[in-house]
Amino acid sequence: MKYFSLMCLTFCVLACGATFSLASNEDTQKDSVRPVSIAVLPFVMHTTETDAHIQKGVVTMLNTRLAWPDQVHVIPEQKITQVLNQLNSDDRNHMIEKVAEQTDSRYVLDGSITQLAGSFSIDAIVYDILNKQHMTFFEQSDNSDELIDKISRIAANINKEVFDRTTTDWERIEQERQARRNELRRQNPEHLMQNPQWQQTRESPGWKIWKYLF
C-alpha cells in the first residue's frame, strides 16, 4: 500500500512538473513573438484644402488599416504628437529618428499630399529603421472624393509589401491588376510574344537603401 501511494505521489509530481514546463514554454514563446511597431507621422500637406482635417483623416485611416492584432502594433497618435511637440526642428529625418527612438518603432511611415489643380498626388515612404532601408508608395487621386480610396490602396500595399499581409483591399487591387493584364492581352496579343512571363510579373516598389543613416 505504501509502495502504491509512493508511486501515485511520484506520478503526480512528474505530471505537475511537465504541465508547469509546458506552460512555461508557451509563455516564453508568447514573449518571444512580439508584434513589430510602426509609427505614422502626420503627412506634409501641399494643398489648398483645409489641411488639418485631411491630415488628421489620413493618419487615422492608416493607423486603423495597418493595425494587425499580435502582428503589427501602431503607435497611438497621442504618443507621436507628444514626441513631435518636444522637437525644435522641422527636419523630417530628425523627426523620423526621434520618433523611432522614443516609441521603439521598427518602422516609421512618412508622406505627403500635393494638390495639382483638382487632383492629388499621394506619396508615402516606410522606413525600416533596423535595416536602414525604405520603400516608397504612390497613388494619384483625380479629386478629393477619391482620397479615401487611394489611402486605402496605399495601406493595402504597405500591408502586403512590408508585412506580407493579404487584406480584402489588396485582393481587390490584385483583381483590378489582373483585369488590366487581361485587357492588355486582348488589345495587344503581341505583348505575350515579347514577354512570355507577363503573368508572373508583379508590381512591387521594393526596398531601397536609406541614405540617411543616423
C-alpha positions as protocol buffer text, in pm:
chain_id: "A"
residue {
  index: 1
  type: MET
  ca { x: 0 y: 0 z: 0 }
}
residue {
  index: 2
  type: LYS
  ca { x: 281 y: 236 z: 90 }
}
residue {
  index: 3
  type: TYR
  ca { x: 456 y: 148 z: -235 }
}
residue {
  index: 4
  type: PHE
  ca { x: 140 y: 223 z: -432 }
}
residue {
  index: 5
  type: SER
  ca { x: 96 y: 558 z: -256 }
}
residue {
  index: 6
  type: LEU
  ca { x: 457 y: 648 z: -326 }
}
residue {
  index: 7
  type: MET
  ca { x: 415 y: 564 z: -694 }
}
residue {
  index: 8
  type: CYS
  ca { x: 100 y: 783 z: -714 }
}
residue {
  index: 9
  type: LEU
  ca { x: 279 y: 1072 z: -545 }
}
residue {
  index: 10
  type: THR
  ca { x: 574 y: 1039 z: -784 }
}
residue {
  index: 11
  type: PHE
  ca { x: 343 y: 1036 z: -1085 }
}
residue {
  index: 12
  type: CYS
  ca { x: 159 y: 1346 z: -964 }
}
residue {
  index: 13
  type: VAL
  ca { x: 486 y: 1534 z: -914 }
}
residue {
  index: 14
  type: LEU
  ca { x: 609 y: 1441 z: -1260 }
}
residue {
  index: 15
  type: ALA
  ca { x: 277 y: 1535 z: -1419 }
}
residue {
  index: 16
  type: CYS
  ca { x: 270 y: 1872 z: -1244 }
}
residue {
  index: 17
  type: GLY
  ca { x: 629 y: 1932 z: -1345 }
}
residue {
  index: 18
  type: ALA
  ca { x: 554 y: 1852 z: -1708 }
}
residue {
  index: 19
  type: THR
  ca { x: 247 y: 2079 z: -1704 }
}
residue {
  index: 20
  type: PHE
  ca { x: 446 y: 2363 z: -1548 }
}
residue {
  index: 21
  type: SER
  ca { x: 724 y: 2315 z: -1804 }
}
residue {
  index: 22
  type: LEU
  ca { x: 476 y: 2319 z: -2093 }
}
residue {
  index: 23
  type: ALA
  ca { x: 311 y: 2634 z: -1960 }
}
residue {
  index: 24
  type: SER
  ca { x: 649 y: 2799 z: -1917 }
}
residue {
  index: 25
  type: ASN
  ca { x: 747 y: 2713 z: -2274 }
}
residue {
  index: 26
  type: GLU
  ca { x: 418 y: 2858 z: -2402 }
}
residue {
  index: 27
  type: ASP
  ca { x: 476 y: 3179 z: -2204 }
}
residue {
  index: 28
  type: THR
  ca { x: 829 y: 3203 z: -2340 }
}
residue {
  index: 29
  type: GLN
  ca { x: 706 y: 3157 z: -2696 }
}
residue {
  index: 30
  type: LYS
  ca { x: 442 y: 3426 z: -2648 }
}
residue {
  index: 31
  type: ASP
  ca { x: 701 y: 3666 z: -2509 }
}
residue {
  index: 32
  type: SER
  ca { x: 945 y: 3596 z: -2791 }
}
residue {
  index: 33
  type: VAL
  ca { x: 687 y: 3662 z: -3065 }
}
residue {
  index: 34
  type: ARG
  ca { x: 629 y: 4031 z: -3015 }
}
residue {
  index: 35
  type: PRO
  ca { x: 443 y: 4240 z: -3275 }
}
residue {
  index: 36
  type: VAL
  ca { x: 652 y: 4485 z: -3475 }
}
residue {
  index: 37
  type: SER
  ca { x: 576 y: 4852 z: -3422 }
}
residue {
  index: 38
  type: ILE
  ca { x: 512 y: 5121 z: -3680 }
}
residue {
  index: 39
  type: ALA
  ca { x: 474 y: 5494 z: -3619 }
}
residue {
  index: 40
  type: VAL
  ca { x: 274 y: 5706 z: -3864 }
}
residue {
  index: 41
  type: LEU
  ca { x: 387 y: 6068 z: -3892 }
}
residue {
  index: 42
  type: PRO
  ca { x: 146 y: 6346 z: -3991 }
}
residue {
  index: 43
  type: PHE
  ca { x: 167 y: 6386 z: -4368 }
}
residue {
  index: 44
  type: VAL
  ca { x: 312 y: 6705 z: -4512 }
}
residue {
  index: 45
  type: MET
  ca { x: 28 y: 6892 z: -4682 }
}
residue {
  index: 46
  type: HIS
  ca { x: 70 y: 7094 z: -5000 }
}
residue {
  index: 47
  type: THR
  ca { x: -296 y: 7162 z: -5069 }
}
residue {
  index: 48
  type: THR
  ca { x: -545 y: 7445 z: -5090 }
}
residue {
  index: 49
  type: GLU
  ca { x: -797 y: 7240 z: -4897 }
}
residue {
  index: 50
  type: THR
  ca { x: -839 y: 7257 z: -4522 }
}
residue {
  index: 51
  type: ASP
  ca { x: -514 y: 7081 z: -4438 }
}
residue {
  index: 52
  type: ALA
  ca { x: -592 y: 6994 z: -4077 }
}
residue {
  index: 53
  type: HIS
  ca { x: -890 y: 6765 z: -4134 }
}
residue {
  index: 54
  type: ILE
  ca { x: -729 y: 6590 z: -4432 }
}
residue {
  index: 55
  type: GLN
  ca { x: -404 y: 6539 z: -4241 }
}
residue {
  index: 56
  type: LYS
  ca { x: -591 y: 6403 z: -3939 }
}
residue {
  index: 57
  type: GLY
  ca { x: -807 y: 6175 z: -4153 }
}
residue {
  index: 58
  type: VAL
  ca { x: -509 y: 6028 z: -4338 }
}
residue {
  index: 59
  type: VAL
  ca { x: -326 y: 5936 z: -4018 }
}
residue {
  index: 60
  type: THR
  ca { x: -638 y: 5787 z: -3861 }
}
residue {
  index: 61
  type: MET
  ca { x: -712 y: 5578 z: -4170 }
}
residue {
  index: 62
  type: LEU
  ca { x: -358 y: 5446 z: -4195 }
}
residue {
  index: 63
  type: ASN
  ca { x: -345 y: 5365 z: -3824 }
}
residue {
  index: 64
  type: THR
  ca { x: -669 y: 5169 z: -3848 }
}
residue {
  index: 65
  type: ARG
  ca { x: -576 y: 4979 z: -4162 }
}
residue {
  index: 66
  type: LEU
  ca { x: -220 y: 4892 z: -4060 }
}
residue {
  index: 67
  type: ALA
  ca { x: -305 y: 4763 z: -3712 }
}
residue {
  index: 68
  type: TRP
  ca { x: -283 y: 4382 z: -3702 }
}
residue {
  index: 69
  type: PRO
  ca { x: -352 y: 4205 z: -3369 }
}
residue {
  index: 70
  type: ASP
  ca { x: -44 y: 4019 z: -3238 }
}
residue {
  index: 71
  type: GLN
  ca { x: 149 y: 4110 z: -3554 }
}
residue {
  index: 72
  type: VAL
  ca { x: 169 y: 4487 z: -3609 }
}
residue {
  index: 73
  type: HIS
  ca { x: 135 y: 4745 z: -3333 }
}
residue {
  index: 74
  type: VAL
  ca { x: 59 y: 5101 z: -3445 }
}
residue {
  index: 75
  type: ILE
  ca { x: 191 y: 5370 z: -3211 }
}
residue {
  index: 76
  type: PRO
  ca { x: -101 y: 5583 z: -3083 }
}
residue {
  index: 77
  type: GLU
  ca { x: -138 y: 5928 z: -3236 }
}
residue {
  index: 78
  type: GLN
  ca { x: -115 y: 6091 z: -2892 }
}
residue {
  index: 79
  type: LYS
  ca { x: 231 y: 5942 z: -2840 }
}
residue {
  index: 80
  type: ILE
  ca { x: 351 y: 6066 z: -3179 }
}
residue {
  index: 81
  type: THR
  ca { x: 218 y: 6414 z: -3101 }
}
residue {
  index: 82
  type: GLN
  ca { x: 400 y: 6419 z: -2767 }
}
residue {
  index: 83
  type: VAL
  ca { x: 731 y: 6332 z: -2931 }
}
residue {
  index: 84
  type: LEU
  ca { x: 688 y: 6587 z: -3212 }
}
residue {
  index: 85
  type: ASN
  ca { x: 594 y: 6862 z: -2967 }
}
residue {
  index: 86
  type: GLN
  ca { x: 930 y: 6816 z: -2796 }
}
residue {
  index: 87
  type: LEU
  ca { x: 1126 y: 6872 z: -3116 }
}
residue {
  index: 88
  type: ASN
  ca { x: 1267 y: 7209 z: -3217 }
}
residue {
  index: 89
  type: SER
  ca { x: 1331 y: 7112 z: -3578 }
}
residue {
  index: 90
  type: ASP
  ca { x: 1113 y: 7063 z: -3884 }
}
residue {
  index: 91
  type: ASP
  ca { x: 1371 y: 6835 z: -4046 }
}
residue {
  index: 92
  type: ARG
  ca { x: 1187 y: 6517 z: -4144 }
}
residue {
  index: 93
  type: ASN
  ca { x: 1490 y: 6293 z: -4099 }
}
residue {
  index: 94
  type: HIS
  ca { x: 1532 y: 6424 z: -3747 }
}
residue {
  index: 95
  type: MET
  ca { x: 1163 y: 6357 z: -3681 }
}
residue {
  index: 96
  type: ILE
  ca { x: 1193 y: 6001 z: -3808 }
}
residue {
  index: 97
  type: GLU
  ca { x: 1496 y: 5939 z: -3590 }
}
residue {
  index: 98
  type: LYS
  ca { x: 1342 y: 6075 z: -3271 }
}
residue {
  index: 99
  type: VAL
  ca { x: 1001 y: 5915 z: -3321 }
}
residue {
  index: 100
  type: ALA
  ca { x: 1160 y: 5575 z: -3386 }
}
residue {
  index: 101
  type: GLU
  ca { x: 1387 y: 5614 z: -3087 }
}
residue {
  index: 102
  type: GLN
  ca { x: 1128 y: 5733 z: -2835 }
}
residue {
  index: 103
  type: THR
  ca { x: 849 y: 5498 z: -2944 }
}
residue {
  index: 104
  type: ASP
  ca { x: 1073 y: 5195 z: -3001 }
}
residue {
  index: 105
  type: SER
  ca { x: 935 y: 5158 z: -3355 }
}
residue {
  index: 106
  type: ARG
  ca { x: 1084 y: 4922 z: -3613 }
}
residue {
  index: 107
  type: TYR
  ca { x: 910 y: 5114 z: -3893 }
}
residue {
  index: 108
  type: VAL
  ca { x: 821 y: 5480 z: -3946 }
}
residue {
  index: 109
  type: LEU
  ca { x: 572 y: 5588 z: -4213 }
}
residue {
  index: 110
  type: ASP
  ca { x: 610 y: 5938 z: -4355 }
}
residue {
  index: 111
  type: GLY
  ca { x: 445 y: 6101 z: -4653 }
}
residue {
  index: 112
  type: SER
  ca { x: 295 y: 6399 z: -4827 }
}
residue {
  index: 113
  type: ILE
  ca { x: -14 y: 6501 z: -5022 }
}
residue {
  index: 114
  type: THR
  ca { x: 26 y: 6753 z: -5302 }
}
residue {
  index: 115
  type: GLN
  ca { x: -264 y: 6916 z: -5481 }
}
residue {
  index: 116
  type: LEU
  ca { x: -218 y: 6980 z: -5852 }
}
residue {
  index: 117
  type: ALA
  ca { x: -518 y: 7175 z: -5983 }
}
residue {
  index: 118
  type: GLY
  ca { x: -806 y: 6947 z: -5885 }
}
residue {
  index: 119
  type: SER
  ca { x: -606 y: 6627 z: -5847 }
}
residue {
  index: 120
  type: PHE
  ca { x: -395 y: 6500 z: -5559 }
}
residue {
  index: 121
  type: SER
  ca { x: -60 y: 6322 z: -5552 }
}
residue {
  index: 122
  type: ILE
  ca { x: -11 y: 6095 z: -5250 }
}
residue {
  index: 123
  type: ASP
  ca { x: 344 y: 5987 z: -5165 }
}
residue {
  index: 124
  type: ALA
  ca { x: 428 y: 5758 z: -4874 }
}
residue {
  index: 125
  type: ILE
  ca { x: 758 y: 5616 z: -4751 }
}
residue {
  index: 126
  type: VAL
  ca { x: 803 y: 5334 z: -4500 }
}
residue {
  index: 127
  type: TYR
  ca { x: 1141 y: 5346 z: -4327 }
}
residue {
  index: 128
  type: ASP
  ca { x: 1283 y: 5022 z: -4191 }
}
residue {
  index: 129
  type: ILE
  ca { x: 1489 y: 5159 z: -3903 }
}
residue {
  index: 130
  type: LEU
  ca { x: 1660 y: 4830 z: -3822 }
}
residue {
  index: 131
  type: ASN
  ca { x: 1788 y: 4758 z: -4173 }
}
residue {
  index: 132
  type: LYS
  ca { x: 1836 y: 5122 z: -4281 }
}
residue {
  index: 133
  type: GLN
  ca { x: 1619 y: 5089 z: -4590 }
}
residue {
  index: 134
  type: HIS
  ca { x: 1296 y: 5236 z: -4720 }
}
residue {
  index: 135
  type: MET
  ca { x: 1008 y: 5153 z: -4952 }
}
residue {
  index: 136
  type: THR
  ca { x: 802 y: 5407 z: -5145 }
}
residue {
  index: 137
  type: PHE
  ca { x: 432 y: 5403 z: -5233 }
}
residue {
  index: 138
  type: PHE
  ca { x: 237 y: 5634 z: -5463 }
}
residue {
  index: 139
  type: GLU
  ca { x: -123 y: 5698 z: -5564 }
}
residue {
  index: 140
  type: GLN
  ca { x: -290 y: 5966 z: -5779 }
}
residue {
  index: 141
  type: SER
  ca { x: -638 y: 6095 z: -5696 }
}
residue {
  index: 142
  type: ASP
  ca { x: -839 y: 6282 z: -5957 }
}
residue {
  index: 143
  type: ASN
  ca { x: -1037 y: 6466 z: -5689 }
}
residue {
  index: 144
  type: SER
  ca { x: -1079 y: 6493 z: -5313 }
}
residue {
  index: 145
  type: ASP
  ca { x: -1364 y: 6239 z: -5315 }
}
residue {
  index: 146
  type: GLU
  ca { x: -1119 y: 5966 z: -5417 }
}
residue {
  index: 147
  type: LEU
  ca { x: -871 y: 6034 z: -5136 }
}
residue {
  index: 148
  type: ILE
  ca { x: -1021 y: 5776 z: -4901 }
}
residue {
  index: 149
  type: ASP
  ca { x: -998 y: 5501 z: -5161 }
}
residue {
  index: 150
  type: LYS
  ca { x: -641 y: 5596 z: -5255 }
}
residue {
  index: 151
  type: ILE
  ca { x: -526 y: 5598 z: -4893 }
}
residue {
  index: 152
  type: SER
  ca { x: -686 y: 5255 z: -4851 }
}
residue {
  index: 153
  type: ARG
  ca { x: -490 y: 5131 z: -5152 }
}
residue {
  index: 154
  type: ILE
  ca { x: -164 y: 5262 z: -5007 }
}
residue {
  index: 155
  type: ALA
  ca { x: -241 y: 5091 z: -4676 }
}
residue {
  index: 156
  type: ALA
  ca { x: -317 y: 4765 z: -4859 }
}
residue {
  index: 157
  type: ASN
  ca { x: 10 y: 4781 z: -5048 }
}
residue {
  index: 158
  type: ILE
  ca { x: 205 y: 4855 z: -4730 }
}
residue {
  index: 159
  type: ASN
  ca { x: 37 y: 4563 z: -4554 }
}
residue {
  index: 160
  type: LYS
  ca { x: 134 y: 4328 z: -4836 }
}
residue {
  index: 161
  type: GLU
  ca { x: 479 y: 4456 z: -4931 }
}
residue {
  index: 162
  type: VAL
  ca { x: 608 y: 4531 z: -4579 }
}
residue {
  index: 163
  type: PHE
  ca { x: 417 y: 4291 z: -4353 }
}
residue {
  index: 164
  type: ASP
  ca { x: 321 y: 4018 z: -4605 }
}
residue {
  index: 165
  type: ARG
  ca { x: -44 y: 4058 z: -4505 }
}
residue {
  index: 166
  type: THR
  ca { x: -322 y: 3994 z: -4754 }
}
residue {
  index: 167
  type: THR
  ca { x: -630 y: 4213 z: -4698 }
}
residue {
  index: 168
  type: THR
  ca { x: -959 y: 4246 z: -4882 }
}
residue {
  index: 169
  type: ASP
  ca { x: -835 y: 4575 z: -5028 }
}
residue {
  index: 170
  type: TRP
  ca { x: -523 y: 4400 z: -5159 }
}
residue {
  index: 171
  type: GLU
  ca { x: -732 y: 4126 z: -5317 }
}
residue {
  index: 172
  type: ARG
  ca { x: -943 y: 4393 z: -5488 }
}
residue {
  index: 173
  type: ILE
  ca { x: -628 y: 4564 z: -5617 }
}
residue {
  index: 174
  type: GLU
  ca { x: -495 y: 4234 z: -5750 }
}
residue {
  index: 175
  type: GLN
  ca { x: -824 y: 4166 z: -5927 }
}
residue {
  index: 176
  type: GLU
  ca { x: -806 y: 4509 z: -6091 }
}
residue {
  index: 177
  type: ARG
  ca { x: -446 y: 4446 z: -6199 }
}
residue {
  index: 178
  type: GLN
  ca { x: -539 y: 4110 z: -6343 }
}
residue {
  index: 179
  type: ALA
  ca { x: -828 y: 4270 z: -6531 }
}
residue {
  index: 180
  type: ARG
  ca { x: -589 y: 4526 z: -6679 }
}
residue {
  index: 181
  type: ARG
  ca { x: -349 y: 4250 z: -6781 }
}
residue {
  index: 182
  type: ASN
  ca { x: -631 y: 4061 z: -6948 }
}
residue {
  index: 183
  type: GLU
  ca { x: -739 y: 4375 z: -7131 }
}
residue {
  index: 184
  type: LEU
  ca { x: -381 y: 4432 z: -7243 }
}
residue {
  index: 185
  type: ARG
  ca { x: -367 y: 4075 z: -7364 }
}
residue {
  index: 186
  type: ARG
  ca { x: -680 y: 4120 z: -7573 }
}
residue {
  index: 187
  type: GLN
  ca { x: -569 y: 4454 z: -7719 }
}
residue {
  index: 188
  type: ASN
  ca { x: -204 y: 4366 z: -7771 }
}
residue {
  index: 189
  type: PRO
  ca { x: -160 y: 3989 z: -7813 }
}
residue {
  index: 190
  type: GLU
  ca { x: 193 y: 4050 z: -7947 }
}
residue {
  index: 191
  type: HIS
  ca { x: 286 y: 4152 z: -7593 }
}
residue {
  index: 192
  type: LEU
  ca { x: 276 y: 3784 z: -7497 }
}
residue {
  index: 193
  type: MET
  ca { x: 544 y: 3705 z: -7754 }
}
residue {
  index: 194
  type: GLN
  ca { x: 767 y: 3982 z: -7621 }
}
residue {
  index: 195
  type: ASN
  ca { x: 715 y: 3885 z: -7259 }
}
residue {
  index: 196
  type: PRO
  ca { x: 611 y: 3519 z: -7215 }
}
residue {
  index: 197
  type: GLN
  ca { x: 639 y: 3556 z: -6839 }
}
residue {
  index: 198
  type: TRP
  ca { x: 400 y: 3852 z: -6824 }
}
residue {
  index: 199
  type: GLN
  ca { x: 160 y: 3673 z: -6590 }
}
residue {
  index: 200
  type: GLN
  ca { x: 438 y: 3631 z: -6336 }
}
residue {
  index: 201
  type: THR
  ca { x: 536 y: 3996 z: -6347 }
}
residue {
  index: 202
  type: ARG
  ca { x: 442 y: 4163 z: -6020 }
}
residue {
  index: 203
  type: GLU
  ca { x: 431 y: 4533 z: -5945 }
}
residue {
  index: 204
  type: SER
  ca { x: 641 y: 4592 z: -5637 }
}
residue {
  index: 205
  type: PRO
  ca { x: 809 y: 4906 z: -5505 }
}
residue {
  index: 206
  type: GLY
  ca { x: 1096 y: 4708 z: -5350 }
}
residue {
  index: 207
  type: TRP
  ca { x: 1328 y: 4808 z: -5068 }
}
residue {
  index: 208
  type: LYS
  ca { x: 1598 y: 5070 z: -5127 }
}
residue {
  index: 209
  type: ILE
  ca { x: 1890 y: 5176 z: -4913 }
}
residue {
  index: 210
  type: TRP
  ca { x: 1808 y: 5464 z: -4683 }
}
residue {
  index: 211
  type: LYS
  ca { x: 2085 y: 5715 z: -4743 }
}
residue {
  index: 212
  type: TYR
  ca { x: 2025 y: 5899 z: -4417 }
}
residue {
  index: 213
  type: LEU
  ca { x: 2188 y: 5677 z: -4156 }
}
residue {
  index: 214
  type: PHE
  ca { x: 2167 y: 5806 z: -3801 }
}
